[in-house]
Amino acid sequence: MKRISLVGVLFLSMVLMTSCAAGNGGSKQVTISISPKNETIFVGDELQYTATVTGLSDQRVTWSATGGEIDENGLYLATEPGIFDAGCIGEVRK
């Protein structure tokens, strides 16, 4: 059985700068953190990722991954051997 190493560095601590909807025109820092950070799993195994969004009430993210498939809930299925990144893309809404 082949093993793959997942390195959750893609967008691991992605920081988005968004402008405030009202007020003095300053900016608000939005951070997305992914866990687990570094895992090794076998081809065919699944791993549940979670994203924590700070700075926004909307916690929704869009997941993306290489070396396998990841669903809208962050469940990753390893389909290829190698070292890959898993990440998420936060959608900032006003």
PDB file of N, CA, C and O in Angstrom:
ATOM      1  N   MET A   1       0.844  -1.179   0.000  1.00  0.00           N
ATOM      2  CA  MET A   1       0.000   0.000   0.000  1.00  0.00           C
ATOM      3  C   MET A   1       0.890   1.244   0.000  1.00  0.00           C
ATOM      4  O   MET A   1       1.816   1.339   0.806  1.00  0.00           O
ATOM      5  N   LYS A   2       0.626   2.171  -0.871  1.00  0.00           N
ATOM      6  CA  LYS A   2       1.435   3.386  -0.965  1.00  0.00           C
ATOM      7  C   LYS A   2       0.933   4.437  -0.002  1.00  0.00           C
ATOM      8  O   LYS A   2      -0.268   4.555   0.241  1.00  0.00           O
ATOM      9  N   ARG A   3       1.866   5.202   0.545  1.00  0.00           N
ATOM     10  CA  ARG A   3       1.549   6.227   1.516  1.00  0.00           C
ATOM     11  C   ARG A   3       1.704   7.600   0.900  1.00  0.00           C
ATOM     12  O   ARG A   3       2.573   7.801   0.052  1.00  0.00           O
ATOM     13  N   ILE A   4       0.882   8.544   1.310  1.00  0.00           N
ATOM     14  CA  ILE A   4       1.060   9.919   0.876  1.00  0.00           C
ATOM     15  C   ILE A   4       1.162  10.788   2.110  1.00  0.00           C
ATOM     16  O   ILE A   4       0.585  10.486   3.154  1.00  0.00           O
ATOM     17  N   SER A   5       1.892  11.853   1.977  1.00  0.00           N
ATOM     18  CA  SER A   5       2.034  12.802   3.068  1.00  0.00           C
ATOM     19  C   SER A   5       1.283  14.064   2.687  1.00  0.00           C
ATOM     20  O   SER A   5       1.538  14.651   1.635  1.00  0.00           O
ATOM     21  N   LEU A   6       0.362  14.480   3.535  1.00  0.00           N
ATOM     22  CA  LEU A   6      -0.409  15.692   3.277  1.00  0.00           C
ATOM     23  C   LEU A   6       0.182  16.826   4.083  1.00  0.00           C
ATOM     24  O   LEU A   6       0.327  16.727   5.301  1.00  0.00           O
ATOM     25  N   VAL A   7       0.513  17.875   3.416  1.00  0.00           N
ATOM     26  CA  VAL A   7       1.048  19.048   4.079  1.00  0.00           C
ATOM     27  C   VAL A   7       0.047  20.168   3.881  1.00  0.00           C
ATOM     28  O   VAL A   7      -0.066  20.713   2.783  1.00  0.00           O
ATOM     29  N   GLY A   8      -0.681  20.518   4.930  1.00  0.00           N
ATOM     30  CA  GLY A   8      -1.719  21.536   4.829  1.00  0.00           C
ATOM     31  C   GLY A   8      -1.140  22.929   4.896  1.00  0.00           C
ATOM     32  O   GLY A   8      -1.381  23.661   5.855  1.00  0.00           O
ATOM     33  N   VAL A   9      -0.376  23.299   3.884  1.00  0.00           N
ATOM     34  CA  VAL A   9       0.247  24.615   3.899  1.00  0.00           C
ATOM     35  C   VAL A   9      -0.426  25.589   2.941  1.00  0.00           C
ATOM     36  O   VAL A   9      -0.298  26.805   3.088  1.00  0.00           O
ATOM     37  N   LEU A  10      -1.141  25.050   1.961  1.00  0.00           N
ATOM     38  CA  LEU A  10      -1.803  25.926   1.002  1.00  0.00           C
ATOM     39  C   LEU A  10      -2.922  26.658   1.708  1.00  0.00           C
ATOM     40  O   LEU A  10      -3.886  26.040   2.160  1.00  0.00           O
ATOM     41  N   PHE A  11      -2.807  27.932   1.802  1.00  0.00           N
ATOM     42  CA  PHE A  11      -3.776  28.765   2.492  1.00  0.00           C
ATOM     43  C   PHE A  11      -3.851  28.428   3.986  1.00  0.00           C
ATOM     44  O   PHE A  11      -4.878  28.669   4.621  1.00  0.00           O
ATOM     45  N   LEU A  12      -2.764  27.869   4.552  1.00  0.00           N
ATOM     46  CA  LEU A  12      -2.781  27.455   5.958  1.00  0.00           C
ATOM     47  C   LEU A  12      -3.119  28.602   6.869  1.00  0.00           C
ATOM     48  O   LEU A  12      -3.995  28.471   7.724  1.00  0.00           O
ATOM     49  N   SER A  13      -2.452  29.717   6.711  1.00  0.00           N
ATOM     50  CA  SER A  13      -2.846  30.894   7.470  1.00  0.00           C
ATOM     51  C   SER A  13      -3.062  32.026   6.488  1.00  0.00           C
ATOM     52  O   SER A  13      -2.370  33.044   6.508  1.00  0.00           O
ATOM     53  N   MET A  14      -4.030  31.819   5.643  1.00  0.00           N
ATOM     54  CA  MET A  14      -4.348  32.810   4.628  1.00  0.00           C
ATOM     55  C   MET A  14      -4.979  34.024   5.291  1.00  0.00           C
ATOM     56  O   MET A  14      -5.924  33.909   6.072  1.00  0.00           O
ATOM     57  N   VAL A  15      -4.448  35.163   4.969  1.00  0.00           N
ATOM     58  CA  VAL A  15      -4.978  36.403   5.526  1.00  0.00           C
ATOM     59  C   VAL A  15      -5.548  37.232   4.391  1.00  0.00           C
ATOM     60  O   VAL A  15      -4.853  37.550   3.425  1.00  0.00           O
ATOM     61  N   LEU A  16      -6.796  37.572   4.517  1.00  0.00           N
ATOM     62  CA  LEU A  16      -7.459  38.396   3.524  1.00  0.00           C
ATOM     63  C   LEU A  16      -7.697  39.774   4.111  1.00  0.00           C
ATOM     64  O   LEU A  16      -8.065  39.908   5.278  1.00  0.00           O
ATOM     65  N   MET A  17      -7.490  40.774   3.315  1.00  0.00           N
ATOM     66  CA  MET A  17      -7.794  42.132   3.760  1.00  0.00           C
ATOM     67  C   MET A  17      -9.053  42.579   3.035  1.00  0.00           C
ATOM     68  O   MET A  17      -9.111  42.584   1.805  1.00  0.00           O
ATOM     69  N   THR A  18     -10.035  42.944   3.799  1.00  0.00           N
ATOM     70  CA  THR A  18     -11.278  43.419   3.205  1.00  0.00           C
ATOM     71  C   THR A  18     -11.576  44.801   3.742  1.00  0.00           C
ATOM     72  O   THR A  18     -11.201  45.141   4.864  1.00  0.00           O
ATOM     73  N   SER A  19     -12.237  45.574   2.951  1.00  0.00           N
ATOM     74  CA  SER A  19     -12.583  46.896   3.438  1.00  0.00           C
ATOM     75  C   SER A  19     -13.868  46.833   4.235  1.00  0.00           C
ATOM     76  O   SER A  19     -14.755  46.026   3.957  1.00  0.00           O
ATOM     77  N   CYS A  20     -13.949  47.674   5.203  1.00  0.00           N
ATOM     78  CA  CYS A  20     -15.141  47.725   6.039  1.00  0.00           C
ATOM     79  C   CYS A  20     -16.322  48.215   5.222  1.00  0.00           C
ATOM     80  O   CYS A  20     -16.170  49.035   4.317  1.00  0.00           O
ATOM     81  N   ALA A  21     -17.478  47.713   5.546  1.00  0.00           N
ATOM     82  CA  ALA A  21     -18.673  48.122   4.827  1.00  0.00           C
ATOM     83  C   ALA A  21     -19.074  49.550   5.181  1.00  0.00           C
ATOM     84  O   ALA A  21     -19.684  50.254   4.376  1.00  0.00           O
ATOM     85  N   ALA A  22     -18.728  49.962   6.380  1.00  0.00           N
ATOM     86  CA  ALA A  22     -19.069  51.321   6.809  1.00  0.00           C
ATOM     87  C   ALA A  22     -17.968  51.830   7.724  1.00  0.00           C
ATOM     88  O   ALA A  22     -17.095  51.064   8.135  1.00  0.00           O
ATOM     89  N   GLY A  23     -18.002  53.079   8.037  1.00  0.00           N
ATOM     90  CA  GLY A  23     -17.022  53.611   8.979  1.00  0.00           C
ATOM     91  C   GLY A  23     -15.965  54.433   8.299  1.00  0.00           C
ATOM     92  O   GLY A  23     -16.224  55.129   7.317  1.00  0.00           O
ATOM     93  N   ASN A  24     -14.751  54.342   8.843  1.00  0.00           N
ATOM     94  CA  ASN A  24     -13.682  55.223   8.398  1.00  0.00           C
ATOM     95  C   ASN A  24     -12.920  54.723   7.181  1.00  0.00           C
ATOM     96  O   ASN A  24     -11.918  55.328   6.799  1.00  0.00           O
ATOM     97  N   GLY A  25     -13.367  53.635   6.560  1.00  0.00           N
ATOM     98  CA  GLY A  25     -12.688  53.152   5.357  1.00  0.00           C
ATOM     99  C   GLY A  25     -11.467  52.328   5.671  1.00  0.00           C
ATOM    100  O   GLY A  25     -10.687  52.025   4.768  1.00  0.00           O
ATOM    101  N   GLY A  26     -11.271  51.948   6.939  1.00  0.00           N
ATOM    102  CA  GLY A  26     -10.141  51.108   7.320  1.00  0.00           C
ATOM    103  C   GLY A  26     -10.323  49.698   6.792  1.00  0.00           C
ATOM    104  O   GLY A  26     -11.235  49.435   6.008  1.00  0.00           O
ATOM    105  N   SER A  27      -9.453  48.789   7.220  1.00  0.00           N
ATOM    106  CA  SER A  27      -9.569  47.413   6.764  1.00  0.00           C
ATOM    107  C   SER A  27      -9.728  46.480   7.948  1.00  0.00           C
ATOM    108  O   SER A  27      -9.409  46.837   9.082  1.00  0.00           O
ATOM    109  N   LYS A  28     -10.222  45.290   7.678  1.00  0.00           N
ATOM    110  CA  LYS A  28     -10.472  44.278   8.683  1.00  0.00           C
ATOM    111  C   LYS A  28      -9.682  43.046   8.284  1.00  0.00           C
ATOM    112  O   LYS A  28      -9.733  42.631   7.126  1.00  0.00           O
ATOM    113  N   GLN A  29      -8.954  42.452   9.219  1.00  0.00           N
ATOM    114  CA  GLN A  29      -8.165  41.263   8.918  1.00  0.00           C
ATOM    115  C   GLN A  29      -9.019  40.021   9.085  1.00  0.00           C
ATOM    116  O   GLN A  29      -9.681  39.844  10.108  1.00  0.00           O
ATOM    117  N   VAL A  30      -9.002  39.162   8.075  1.00  0.00           N
ATOM    118  CA  VAL A  30      -9.719  37.897   8.100  1.00  0.00           C
ATOM    119  C   VAL A  30      -8.685  36.792   7.967  1.00  0.00           C
ATOM    120  O   VAL A  30      -7.859  36.820   7.055  1.00  0.00           O
ATOM    121  N   THR A  31      -8.725  35.811   8.879  1.00  0.00           N
ATOM    122  CA  THR A  31      -7.761  34.719   8.866  1.00  0.00           C
ATOM    123  C   THR A  31      -8.487  33.393   8.736  1.00  0.00           C
ATOM    124  O   THR A  31      -9.517  33.182   9.376  1.00  0.00           O
ATOM    125  N   ILE A  32      -7.955  32.492   7.908  1.00  0.00           N
ATOM    126  CA  ILE A  32      -8.483  31.147   7.777  1.00  0.00           C
ATOM    127  C   ILE A  32      -7.382  30.178   8.180  1.00  0.00           C
ATOM    128  O   ILE A  32      -6.301  30.184   7.591  1.00  0.00           O
ATOM    129  N   SER A  33      -7.651  29.338   9.190  1.00  0.00           N
ATOM    130  CA  SER A  33      -6.695  28.324   9.644  1.00  0.00           C
ATOM    131  C   SER A  33      -7.260  26.945   9.351  1.00  0.00           C
ATOM    132  O   SER A  33      -8.452  26.702   9.536  1.00  0.00           O
ATOM    133  N   ILE A  34      -6.398  26.041   8.892  1.00  0.00           N
ATOM    134  CA  ILE A  34      -6.814  24.682   8.540  1.00  0.00           C
ATOM    135  C   ILE A  34      -6.205  23.693   9.525  1.00  0.00           C
ATOM    136  O   ILE A  34      -5.043  23.828   9.908  1.00  0.00           O
ATOM    137  N   SER A  35      -6.993  22.693   9.937  1.00  0.00           N
ATOM    138  CA  SER A  35      -6.439  21.607  10.733  1.00  0.00           C
ATOM    139  C   SER A  35      -7.030  20.283  10.234  1.00  0.00           C
ATOM    140  O   SER A  35      -8.171  20.265   9.774  1.00  0.00           O
ATOM    141  N   PRO A  36      -6.288  19.187  10.314  1.00  0.00           N
ATOM    142  CA  PRO A  36      -4.937  19.092  10.836  1.00  0.00           C
ATOM    143  C   PRO A  36      -3.933  19.709   9.873  1.00  0.00           C
ATOM    144  O   PRO A  36      -4.227  19.900   8.693  1.00  0.00           O
ATOM    145  N   LYS A  37      -2.741  20.019  10.385  1.00  0.00           N
ATOM    146  CA  LYS A  37      -1.734  20.716   9.585  1.00  0.00           C
ATOM    147  C   LYS A  37      -0.891  19.766   8.741  1.00  0.00           C
ATOM    148  O   LYS A  37      -0.741  19.995   7.540  1.00  0.00           O
ATOM    149  N   ASN A  38      -0.353  18.738   9.315  1.00  0.00           N
ATOM    150  CA  ASN A  38       0.515  17.798   8.592  1.00  0.00           C
ATOM    151  C   ASN A  38       0.113  16.377   8.960  1.00  0.00           C
ATOM    152  O   ASN A  38       0.162  15.997  10.130  1.00  0.00           O
ATOM    153  N   GLU A  39      -0.276  15.604   7.979  1.00  0.00           N
ATOM    154  CA  GLU A  39      -0.708  14.231   8.217  1.00  0.00           C
ATOM    155  C   GLU A  39      -0.137  13.326   7.149  1.00  0.00           C
ATOM    156  O   GLU A  39       0.111  13.762   6.024  1.00  0.00           O
ATOM    157  N   THR A  40       0.074  12.069   7.494  1.00  0.00           N
ATOM    158  CA  THR A  40       0.470  11.054   6.529  1.00  0.00           C
ATOM    159  C   THR A  40      -0.629  10.002   6.501  1.00  0.00           C
ATOM    160  O   THR A  40      -0.986   9.443   7.539  1.00  0.00           O
ATOM    161  N   ILE A  41      -1.165   9.731   5.314  1.00  0.00           N
ATOM    162  CA  ILE A  41      -2.219   8.730   5.163  1.00  0.00           C
ATOM    163  C   ILE A  41      -1.904   7.864   3.961  1.00  0.00           C
ATOM    164  O   ILE A  41      -1.010   8.185   3.178  1.00  0.00           O
ATOM    165  N   PHE A  42      -2.640   6.754   3.807  1.00  0.00           N
ATOM    166  CA  PHE A  42      -2.453   5.839   2.696  1.00  0.00           C
ATOM    167  C   PHE A  42      -3.428   6.167   1.568  1.00  0.00           C
ATOM    168  O   PHE A  42      -4.502   6.724   1.797  1.00  0.00           O
ATOM    169  N   VAL A  43      -3.031   5.809   0.341  1.00  0.00           N
ATOM    170  CA  VAL A  43      -3.926   5.958  -0.803  1.00  0.00           C
ATOM    171  C   VAL A  43      -5.196   5.178  -0.487  1.00  0.00           C
ATOM    172  O   VAL A  43      -5.130   4.026  -0.059  1.00  0.00           O
ATOM    173  N   GLY A  44      -6.343   5.799  -0.697  1.00  0.00           N
ATOM    174  CA  GLY A  44      -7.627   5.190  -0.393  1.00  0.00           C
ATOM    175  C   GLY A  44      -8.185   5.600   0.962  1.00  0.00           C
ATOM    176  O   GLY A  44      -9.366   5.390   1.238  1.00  0.00           O
ATOM    177  N   ASP A  45      -7.333   6.188   1.816  1.00  0.00           N
ATOM    178  CA  ASP A  45      -7.787   6.657   3.130  1.00  0.00           C
ATOM    179  C   ASP A  45      -8.452   8.016   3.013  1.00  0.00           C
ATOM    180  O   ASP A  45      -8.233   8.754   2.052  1.00  0.00           O
ATOM    181  N   GLU A  46      -9.273   8.335   4.012  1.00  0.00           N
ATOM    182  CA  GLU A  46      -9.926   9.643   4.099  1.00  0.00           C
ATOM    183  C   GLU A  46      -9.398  10.397   5.313  1.00  0.00           C
ATOM    184  O   GLU A  46      -8.974   9.794   6.299  1.00  0.00           O
ATOM    185  N   LEU A  47      -9.431  11.716   5.225  1.00  0.00           N
ATOM    186  CA  LEU A  47      -9.009  12.581   6.327  1.00  0.00           C
ATOM    187  C   LEU A  47      -9.939  13.787   6.364  1.00  0.00           C
ATOM    188  O   LEU A  47     -10.160  14.438   5.343  1.00  0.00           O
ATOM    189  N   GLN A  48     -10.480  14.082   7.534  1.00  0.00           N
ATOM    190  CA  GLN A  48     -11.387  15.218   7.688  1.00  0.00           C
ATOM    191  C   GLN A  48     -10.602  16.474   8.028  1.00  0.00           C
ATOM    192  O   GLN A  48      -9.887  16.513   9.029  1.00  0.00           O
ATOM    193  N   TYR A  49     -10.734  17.496   7.199  1.00  0.00           N
ATOM    194  CA  TYR A  49     -10.142  18.800   7.462  1.00  0.00           C
ATOM    195  C   TYR A  49     -11.216  19.740   7.993  1.00  0.00           C
ATOM    196  O   TYR A  49     -12.393  19.611   7.657  1.00  0.00           O
ATOM    197  N   THR A  50     -10.797  20.681   8.823  1.00  0.00           N
ATOM    198  CA  THR A  50     -11.700  21.732   9.288  1.00  0.00           C
ATOM    199  C   THR A  50     -11.020  23.078   9.069  1.00  0.00           C
ATOM    200  O   THR A  50      -9.795  23.189   9.135  1.00  0.00           O
ATOM    201  N   ALA A  51     -11.825  24.087   8.810  1.00  0.00           N
ATOM    202  CA  ALA A  51     -11.330  25.448   8.633  1.00  0.00           C
ATOM    203  C   ALA A  51     -11.975  26.328   9.690  1.00  0.00           C
ATOM    204  O   ALA A  51     -13.175  26.240   9.948  1.00  0.00           O
ATOM    205  N   THR A  52     -11.154  27.178  10.299  1.00  0.00           N
ATOM    206  CA  THR A  52     -11.648  28.144  11.270  1.00  0.00           C
ATOM    207  C   THR A  52     -11.425  29.534  10.694  1.00  0.00           C
ATOM    208  O   THR A  52     -10.294  29.912  10.389  1.00  0.00           O
ATOM    209  N   VAL A  53     -12.497  30.289  10.545  1.00  0.00           N
ATOM    210  CA  VAL A  53     -12.441  31.637   9.992  1.00  0.00           C
ATOM    211  C   VAL A  53     -12.598  32.625  11.131  1.00  0.00           C
ATOM    212  O   VAL A  53     -13.570  32.555  11.884  1.00  0.00           O
ATOM    213  N   THR A  54     -11.653  33.546  11.267  1.00  0.00           N
ATOM    214  CA  THR A  54     -11.762  34.608  12.268  1.00  0.00           C
ATOM    215  C   THR A  54     -11.877  35.940  11.539  1.00  0.00           C
ATOM    216  O   THR A  54     -11.267  36.138  10.489  1.00  0.00           O
ATOM    217  N   GLY A  55     -12.659  36.847  12.103  1.00  0.00           N
ATOM    218  CA  GLY A  55     -12.843  38.159  11.508  1.00  0.00           C
ATOM    219  C   GLY A  55     -14.110  38.278  10.678  1.00  0.00           C
ATOM    220  O   GLY A  55     -14.433  39.360  10.187  1.00  0.00           O
ATOM    221  N   LEU A  56     -14.830  37.175  10.519  1.00  0.00           N
ATOM    222  CA  LEU A  56     -16.097  37.168   9.782  1.00  0.00           C
ATOM    223  C   LEU A  56     -17.090  36.274  10.512  1.00  0.00           C
ATOM    224  O   LEU A  56     -16.700  35.292  11.144  1.00  0.00           O
ATOM    225  N   SER A  57     -18.351  36.607  10.428  1.00  0.00           N
ATOM    226  CA  SER A  57     -19.362  35.720  11.002  1.00  0.00           C
ATOM    227  C   SER A  57     -19.647  34.553  10.058  1.00  0.00           C
ATOM    228  O   SER A  57     -20.054  33.485  10.516  1.00  0.00           O
ATOM    229  N   ASP A  58     -19.442  34.731   8.760  1.00  0.00           N
ATOM    230  CA  ASP A  58     -19.657  33.686   7.760  1.00  0.00           C
ATOM    231  C   ASP A  58     -18.463  32.734   7.769  1.00  0.00           C
ATOM    232  O   ASP A  58     -17.357  33.135   7.409  1.00  0.00           O
ATOM    233  N   GLN A  59     -18.667  31.500   8.170  1.00  0.00           N
ATOM    234  CA  GLN A  59     -17.584  30.518   8.291  1.00  0.00           C
ATOM    235  C   GLN A  59     -17.416  29.648   7.039  1.00  0.00           C
ATOM    236  O   GLN A  59     -16.610  28.718   7.048  1.00  0.00           O
ATOM    237  N   ARG A  60     -18.157  29.933   5.970  1.00  0.00           N
ATOM    238  CA  ARG A  60     -18.086  29.090   4.772  1.00  0.00           C
ATOM    239  C   ARG A  60     -16.761  29.267   4.042  1.00  0.00           C
ATOM    240  O   ARG A  60     -16.255  30.382   3.912  1.00  0.00           O
ATOM    241  N   VAL A  61     -16.206  28.152   3.567  1.00  0.00           N
ATOM    242  CA  VAL A  61     -15.001  28.157   2.732  1.00  0.00           C
ATOM    243  C   VAL A  61     -15.232  27.222   1.554  1.00  0.00           C
ATOM    244  O   VAL A  61     -16.109  26.360   1.604  1.00  0.00           O
ATOM    245  N   THR A  62     -14.450  27.391   0.501  1.00  0.00           N
ATOM    246  CA  THR A  62     -14.453  26.493  -0.638  1.00  0.00           C
ATOM    247  C   THR A  62     -13.153  25.706  -0.598  1.00  0.00           C
ATOM    248  O   THR A  62     -12.074  26.298  -0.624  1.00  0.00           O
ATOM    249  N   TRP A  63     -13.238  24.383  -0.535  1.00  0.00           N
ATOM    250  CA  TRP A  63     -12.063  23.530  -0.404  1.00  0.00           C
ATOM    251  C   TRP A  63     -11.451  23.190  -1.763  1.00  0.00           C
ATOM    252  O   TRP A  63     -12.154  23.090  -2.768  1.00  0.00           O
ATOM    253  N   SER A  64     -10.120  23.014  -1.771  1.00  0.00           N
ATOM    254  CA  SER A  64      -9.421  22.513  -2.955  1.00  0.00           C
ATOM    255  C   SER A  64      -8.266  21.651  -2.475  1.00  0.00           C
ATOM    256  O   SER A  64      -7.737  21.875  -1.386  1.00  0.00           O
ATOM    257  N   ALA A  65      -7.869  20.666  -3.277  1.00  0.00           N
ATOM    258  CA  ALA A  65      -6.779  19.774  -2.875  1.00  0.00           C
ATOM    259  C   ALA A  65      -6.109  19.191  -4.102  1.00  0.00           C
ATOM    260  O   ALA A  65      -6.699  19.142  -5.181  1.00  0.00           O
ATOM    261  N   THR A  66      -4.879  18.752  -3.931  1.00  0.00           N
ATOM    262  CA  THR A  66      -4.152  18.029  -4.968  1.00  0.00           C
ATOM    263  C   THR A  66      -3.883  16.627  -4.442  1.00  0.00           C
ATOM    264  O   THR A  66      -3.838  16.418  -3.230  1.00  0.00           O
ATOM    265  N   GLY A  67      -3.703  15.666  -5.342  1.00  0.00           N
ATOM    266  CA  GLY A  67      -3.396  14.296  -4.939  1.00  0.00           C
ATOM    267  C   GLY A  67      -4.597  13.511  -4.461  1.00  0.00           C
ATOM    268  O   GLY A  67      -4.460  12.390  -3.970  1.00  0.00           O
ATOM    269  N   GLY A  68      -5.770  14.096  -4.603  1.00  0.00           N
ATOM    270  CA  GLY A  68      -6.982  13.411  -4.163  1.00  0.00           C
ATOM    271  C   GLY A  68      -8.192  14.281  -4.385  1.00  0.00           C
ATOM    272  O   GLY A  68      -8.146  15.273  -5.112  1.00  0.00           O
ATOM    273  N   GLU A  69      -9.270  13.894  -3.748  1.00  0.00           N
ATOM    274  CA  GLU A  69     -10.528  14.634  -3.871  1.00  0.00           C
ATOM    275  C   GLU A  69     -10.927  15.152  -2.501  1.00  0.00           C
ATOM    276  O   GLU A  69     -10.719  14.477  -1.493  1.00  0.00           O
ATOM    277  N   ILE A  70     -11.498  16.343  -2.461  1.00  0.00           N
ATOM    278  CA  ILE A  70     -11.981  16.899  -1.206  1.00  0.00           C
ATOM    279  C   ILE A  70     -13.390  17.436  -1.441  1.00  0.00           C
ATOM    280  O   ILE A  70     -13.643  18.133  -2.425  1.00  0.00           O
ATOM    281  N   ASP A  71     -14.298  17.108  -0.533  1.00  0.00           N
ATOM    282  CA  ASP A  71     -15.684  17.535  -0.738  1.00  0.00           C
ATOM    283  C   ASP A  71     -15.943  18.888  -0.087  1.00  0.00           C
ATOM    284  O   ASP A  71     -15.044  19.485   0.505  1.00  0.00           O
ATOM    285  N   GLU A  72     -17.176  19.365  -0.203  1.00  0.00           N
ATOM    286  CA  GLU A  72     -17.527  20.696   0.300  1.00  0.00           C
ATOM    287  C   GLU A  72     -17.459  20.795   1.817  1.00  0.00           C
ATOM    288  O   GLU A  72     -17.497  21.896   2.368  1.00  0.00           O
ATOM    289  N   ASN A  73     -17.359  19.642   2.506  1.00  0.00           N
ATOM    290  CA  ASN A  73     -17.259  19.629   3.967  1.00  0.00           C
ATOM    291  C   ASN A  73     -15.829  19.420   4.459  1.00  0.00           C
ATOM    292  O   ASN A  73     -15.607  19.315   5.666  1.00  0.00           O
ATOM    293  N   GLY A  74     -14.852  19.359   3.549  1.00  0.00           N
ATOM    294  CA  GLY A  74     -13.456  19.197   3.930  1.00  0.00           C
ATOM    295  C   GLY A  74     -13.010  17.755   4.091  1.00  0.00           C
ATOM    296  O   GLY A  74     -11.937  17.509   4.642  1.00  0.00           O
ATOM    297  N   LEU A  75     -13.807  16.784   3.621  1.00  0.00           N
ATOM    298  CA  LEU A  75     -13.415  15.373   3.708  1.00  0.00           C
ATOM    299  C   LEU A  75     -12.550  15.042   2.495  1.00  0.00           C
ATOM    300  O   LEU A  75     -13.006  15.112   1.354  1.00  0.00           O
ATOM    301  N   TYR A  76     -11.291  14.679   2.763  1.00  0.00           N
ATOM    302  CA  TYR A  76     -10.295  14.423   1.720  1.00  0.00           C
ATOM    303  C   TYR A  76     -10.163  12.920   1.503  1.00  0.00           C
ATOM    304  O   TYR A  76     -10.086  12.157   2.465  1.00  0.00           O
ATOM    305  N   LEU A  77     -10.137  12.491   0.233  1.00  0.00           N
ATOM    306  CA  LEU A  77      -9.888  11.107  -0.151  1.00  0.00           C
ATOM    307  C   LEU A  77      -8.581  11.069  -0.925  1.00  0.00           C
ATOM    308  O   LEU A  77      -8.471  11.693  -1.981  1.00  0.00           O
ATOM    309  N   ALA A  78      -7.583  10.342  -0.413  1.00  0.00           N
ATOM    310  CA  ALA A  78      -6.282  10.234  -1.065  1.00  0.00           C
ATOM    311  C   ALA A  78      -6.386   9.281  -2.248  1.00  0.00           C
ATOM    312  O   ALA A  78      -6.807   8.135  -2.092  1.00  0.00           O
ATOM    313  N   THR A  79      -6.002   9.757  -3.437  1.00  0.00           N
ATOM    314  CA  THR A  79      -6.086   8.923  -4.642  1.00  0.00           C
ATOM    315  C   THR A  79      -4.738   8.708  -5.323  1.00  0.00           C
ATOM    316  O   THR A  79      -4.637   7.870  -6.219  1.00  0.00           O
ATOM    317  N   GLU A  80      -3.698   9.444  -4.919  1.00  0.00           N
ATOM    318  CA  GLU A  80      -2.381   9.332  -5.549  1.00  0.00           C
ATOM    319  C   GLU A  80      -1.292   9.349  -4.482  1.00  0.00           C
ATOM    320  O   GLU A  80      -1.430  10.050  -3.479  1.00  0.00           O
ATOM    321  N   PRO A  81      -0.202   8.586  -4.677  1.00  0.00           N
ATOM    322  CA  PRO A  81       0.930   8.673  -3.747  1.00  0.00           C
ATOM    323  C   PRO A  81       1.735   9.944  -4.001  1.00  0.00           C
ATOM    324  O   PRO A  81       1.821  10.404  -5.139  1.00  0.00           O
ATOM    325  N   GLY A  82       2.318  10.508  -2.961  1.00  0.00           N
ATOM    326  CA  GLY A  82       3.156  11.696  -3.102  1.00  0.00           C
ATOM    327  C   GLY A  82       2.959  12.644  -1.940  1.00  0.00           C
ATOM    328  O   GLY A  82       2.314  12.300  -0.949  1.00  0.00           O
ATOM    329  N   ILE A  83       3.512  13.832  -2.059  1.00  0.00           N
ATOM    330  CA  ILE A  83       3.354  14.879  -1.045  1.00  0.00           C
ATOM    331  C   ILE A  83       2.491  15.965  -1.660  1.00  0.00           C
ATOM    332  O   ILE A  83       2.828  16.517  -2.707  1.00  0.00           O
ATOM    333  N   PHE A  84       1.368  16.274  -1.004  1.00  0.00           N
ATOM    334  CA  PHE A  84       0.379  17.181  -1.568  1.00  0.00           C
ATOM    335  C   PHE A  84      -0.077  18.205  -0.544  1.00  0.00           C
ATOM    336  O   PHE A  84       0.128  18.042   0.659  1.00  0.00           O
ATOM    337  N   ASP A  85      -0.701  19.265  -1.048  1.00  0.00           N
ATOM    338  CA  ASP A  85      -1.262  20.319  -0.210  1.00  0.00           C
ATOM    339  C   ASP A  85      -2.782  20.218  -0.235  1.00  0.00           C
ATOM    340  O   ASP A  85      -3.382  19.866  -1.251  1.00  0.00           O
ATOM    341  N   ALA A  86      -3.382  20.530   0.891  1.00  0.00           N
ATOM    342  CA  ALA A  86      -4.832  20.669   0.955  1.00  0.00           C
ATOM    343  C   ALA A  86      -5.109  22.063   1.478  1.00  0.00           C
ATOM    344  O   ALA A  86      -4.401  22.540   2.365  1.00  0.00           O
ATOM    345  N   GLY A  87      -6.092  22.703   0.964  1.00  0.00           N
ATOM    346  CA  GLY A  87      -6.344  24.063   1.407  1.00  0.00           C
ATOM    347  C   GLY A  87      -7.786  24.466   1.214  1.00  0.00           C
ATOM    348  O   GLY A  87      -8.624  23.675   0.780  1.00  0.00           O
ATOM    349  N   CYS A  88      -8.054  25.702   1.541  1.00  0.00           N
ATOM    350  CA  CYS A  88      -9.398  26.225   1.346  1.00  0.00           C
ATOM    351  C   CYS A  88      -9.282  27.652   0.846  1.00  0.00           C
ATOM    352  O   CYS A  88      -8.272  28.326   1.044  1.00  0.00           O
ATOM    353  N   ILE A  89     -10.319  28.080   0.208  1.00  0.00           N
ATOM    354  CA  ILE A  89     -10.382  29.458  -0.279  1.00  0.00           C
ATOM    355  C   ILE A  89     -11.584  30.091   0.373  1.00  0.00           C
ATOM    356  O   ILE A  89     -12.714  29.646   0.170  1.00  0.00           O
ATOM    357  N   GLY A  90     -11.355  31.122   1.152  1.00  0.00           N
ATOM    358  CA  GLY A  90     -12.456  31.790   1.813  1.00  0.00           C
ATOM    359  C   GLY A  90     -13.147  32.751   0.862  1.00  0.00           C
ATOM    360  O   GLY A  90     -12.495  33.454   0.090  1.00  0.00           O
ATOM    361  N   GLU A  91     -14.438  32.776   0.921  1.00  0.00           N
ATOM    362  CA  GLU A  91     -15.208  33.716   0.122  1.00  0.00           C
ATOM    363  C   GLU A  91     -15.657  34.852   1.029  1.00  0.00           C
ATOM    364  O   GLU A  91     -16.470  34.649   1.931  1.00  0.00           O
ATOM    365  N   VAL A  92     -15.138  36.026   0.794  1.00  0.00           N
ATOM    366  CA  VAL A  92     -15.466  37.173   1.634  1.00  0.00           C
ATOM    367  C   VAL A  92     -16.734  37.809   1.114  1.00  0.00           C
ATOM    368  O   VAL A  92     -16.828  38.169  -0.059  1.00  0.00           O
ATOM    369  N   ARG A  93     -17.715  37.945   2.003  1.00  0.00           N
ATOM    370  CA  ARG A  93     -19.002  38.558   1.633  1.00  0.00           C
ATOM    371  C   ARG A  93     -19.234  39.780   2.482  1.00  0.00           C
ATOM    372  O   ARG A  93     -18.901  39.787   3.668  1.00  0.00           O
ATOM    373  N   LYS A  94     -19.800  40.813   1.894  1.00  0.00           N
ATOM    374  CA  LYS A  94     -20.122  42.027   2.653  1.00  0.00           C
ATOM    375  C   LYS A  94     -21.559  41.982   3.100  1.00  0.00           C
ATOM    376  O   LYS A  94     -22.031  42.911   3.755  1.00  0.00           O
TER     377      LYS A  94
END
